[in-house]
């Protein structure tokens, strides 16, 4: 990705250009002018004409203060997920019950940002409504839309994109052919009259030219031209003057399809079942069989790659392959025609159910971070599998299983809102026939867990009670343990410490009896430690969390470990060891931020503020409190409305106000409240003494009162127990 940064904070996600950008100087200038003068610009044009590439190039030349962010809408099929796709592209997390639209408005309200909505044509109504709403409520926001149709929003400036001019078309073909190191050489192609005629016949459409360039390793330009020309004549009855551009592109794709071997055509059609990028292992499983062996897939896939039917991407999740939407649509038509679409969708579903199962198991392992990255990369295909399970008759149990198996992603990686949507659909589906079955029971306790983290206690309690009742009727000790555990969490966040301790101890004993050990079990022990700390027994809380940390070290677990570190950091602060507390919190915050765990992040920032005031920097402590205050609305009710959770915050505020005075304290808090999440985390992770921007008059450190009175209760909050 193109990773612009400010103070180490990423300011955009534009994809890197993997090959040369050819021509379009006039169009780039026009688009740049439109972006300078208008807030909504839409690039329109036929499929394959290069809209996305032009938009990305123009956007990369913009320099809004808060970056350029691209949203790929091609994999989105349901209009309900448009807002979620934008939230995801912006890297936002929200643990509350707020709709994603409100999360977007809150984030964008004061930001100078360019949002690129790429691929709006199949979601025009939803994209138009979103764009109009955001532009009306975020005055510094600009939107660059890309699609075959305009949005139809007031103030929209349209930039229709025509095909390449003849000289640009020739240049594109020769450059792409040159990248393949063809024996004839780029210079020879540039002077070849047949190359010019070929580009003319392809109507200057970049995608069609790319496909033709992919054939020049096996065919001469003349051979390509003659084969293509024969197809045009067939489709137009010999009238060479009647070639609409959409027909030209489809003809070029169809011609490329005809030149494929039978195996290449078969794989092309089968790969269309993927909703987004995919890796080789997925292709081998999903697409093999009945005419294509698994060990043949790589060679056939490589051939499609060489012909520009597929593109290859280097991502943080490894090498992945992508099919352009137009090319995928062509393959999908062929797949339907073969009568094999239903079988392929089931194989696709099976692969991603299996992947979710593997990821859930590996979450409790040294590969936890790898799992988080992998599921992020696979979301378009996982959503497709969920949708298939939840809309096909007799597959409710698979939908419930898949929604529940992804608990670690919904909870640990900042996707509570989306997870709740899938879970609620899953538990409603065929409830009578699946009552008491393990997949539904798991979906219920995960739903309760998610609702607790969102601060929605009534639905949480309803889901957990239903889970326990069904589990007891069906004699399912595992589901009983999880229902009891999460009910204990609910008691914890509502300040009922004695009940929370009783339920959590009982759940942990049940886990021991059935031999259950995973991240959830460890979080239960951390939550028990919280109840002990809140009741004044810090030594017992430390003992419990040191045990959790050791188990995490043994298994390579990082997520639950972060919450144990939080409790240990508070104990270190209470024991007059602020440097040790800062060390533990830095580790905790770094891990939570990597997992996009908003709850773990804001808890660490809150406690770092308390440590910072103890170390004598009241101004910076107030800045961190302001930053945490901005983060809390995305988590839920600040400090969960709990007296226990609020104690560290009140201690910090009292000490900082005493040392700074009310006016300077409020000034510093306002400064912190202007920091985005990434900026806040980056600032919190800096070592003391590092020069930092502070508000006027806050540069002097207040040294008095480096230590404040200890609270009677521990700092922990529900957040620790339940990751965000």
C-alpha positions, 0 to 999 in steps of 0.5 A: 500500500502507499503508506503516507505518514505523519509522525509515524502515523499512516495517512492513507491506503492507496495501492502501490503501482506495480507497473508503469502508468501510461499516458492520460496526462490531459485526463490527470490534469482535468481530474486534479483541477476538479478535485481542487475545486469540488468536493464530489468528483465521479470518474465514469466510463465503460468497464476496463477503460482505466477508471480505477487506475486514473483515480488512484494516480490522481489521488496519490498527487493530492495532499489532504492533511489526513490522507487519501483512503480508498474503499474497494467496493467490488467485493461488496454485494449487499448494500448494508455492507457499504458503510462497513466497507468504508469503516474497514478501509479507514481502519476504524473500530467501534465497540458500541451499538452505534451504526457504522454511519455514525462512526464514520461521521464522528471520525470524518467530522473534523478531518481534511481527507479524500475518500476514494469510493472505487466500484460504485456502479452496483451500489449506486443508491447506497453510495449516493446516500452515504456520500450525501450524508458524509459531505453534509456533515464533514465540511473538509471531506472530499469524495472521489467516486469511480464507477460506470454510473454517476451517483446523482448527488447534488454538486457532483462533478463528472469526469467521463473517461474515454479510451486511450488515444491511438498513440497512448494505446500503442504505447501501453501495448508495447510497454506491457509487452516489453515487461514480458521480455518478448523476443521481438523487442519494444522498439520493433512493436512501436513501429509495427503497423499491425500493432496500431491496427490491433489497438484500433480494433480494441478501441483503445480500451486498456483492459482489452489491450492488456489482455492482447499484450498477454498473448504476444508471447505466443502469437505475433501482433498480426496473428492476434489481430487476425484472430480478433478481427475474425471474432469481431466480424462474426459478432457484428455481421461484418459491419466493422463500423458498429462496435460499441465499446462495451461490446468491444471489451466483452468481445476482447475478453471472450476472444481471450477466453477462446484462446485459453486451453480447456483447463484454463477456461475451466479454472477461469470459470471456477475462480469466479466463485471467489468474492475477493483476493485468494491464495493458491491453497484456496484455489487448489481446494475449491477449483480442483476436481472433475477435469482439473487435478489439484497439482495442476492448478498452479500451472494453469493459474500461472498461465492465466496470470501471464495472460492478464486474466489474473493479477498477483499481489504481495500483501501482508498475508502473503501472495494473493491473486485477484480477478478484475470484476469484469473478467470475474463476471465473464467467468461467472457466466460460464460457470453458471452455463456449466451447471457447476456453480452450486457445487463450486459455491459449496466447495468455497463455503467448505474451504472458508468454514475450514479456514475459520476452524483452523484460525480459531484453533491457531488463535491460541498459539504463537501464530495469533498475529498471523491469524488476525492478518489472515482473517482480515485478508479473507473477509470478503470471502468469509462474508460470502461464505456466511451469506451462503450459509445463512440464505441456503435451506438446511445450512443454518447450523453451518452459518451458526458455526461460522459466525461463532467460530469467528468470535476472536475476530469480532471481539479481538480485532475490532469488528463487534458491530459486524460480528453482532449483525451476523450472529443475530442473523445466525441465532434467529435462523431455524431456531427451533430445529437447531435449539440445543445444538452446539453451533447455535449454543456457541453463537448465543454465548458469542452474541452475549459476549459481543453485546457485553462489550458494546455495553448492551446489557439487556440483549447480552443477558437474554442471549446468555440465559437462553444459551445456558437453559438450552445447554442444560437441557441438552447436557452440554457442559462446554456451553454451560461453562461459557454462558456462566463465564460471560454472565460473570463478565456482565456482573463485573462490568455492572459492579456486582463484584461478589456475584462476578467472582462467584460466577467466574470461579465456577466457570473456571472450575468447569473449564478445568473439569472438561479440559478447556484451555484457550484465550477465553479461559485465560481471559476468565482468569484475568477477569477473576483477577479484576474482581479481586483487585476491585475488592482490594486484594492486589496480591491475589490479582497479581498471582492470577495474572502472573499465572496467565502470563506464564501460560501465554508465554508457553503458548505464544498467546499475545491477546489475553496476555495484554490484559494480564499485563494491564493488571500487573502494570497497575500493581506496579504503579501501586507499588511505587514502580512507575518505570516498570508500570510504563514498561508493562503498559507499553507492551500491552498497548503495542499489542492491543493496537496491532490487533485493532483492540480498541478497548485494550488500547484505551484502557492502556492509555488511561493507565499510562496517563496515571503513570505519567502524572506520577512521573511528574508530567501532569501536562502530558497526562492531561493530553493522554486523558483527552486522547482517551476521552476521544477514544471512549465513544467508539468503545461505549460508555466512558469507563462503563459508568463504573465506580471501580473502573473510574477510580484511576481516571479520577486520581489522575485528573485530580493530581493533574488539575492540582498541578496545572490548574483548571485552565491549563488542564482543560487546555491539555485535555482539548489538545489530546482530544484532537488526536486520532487513534493512531496519533494517540497511540503513537504519542502514548508509546513515546518514552518520557522526555521525548519532545512533544507538541503541547498546548500553549503554556503547557511546556513546563513540567509540574513536578509537585506531587509525583505520587498520588494516593492509591485507589481502594479499587483496582484500575481494571475494567470490563474491558480487560476481560473482554477484548475489543 
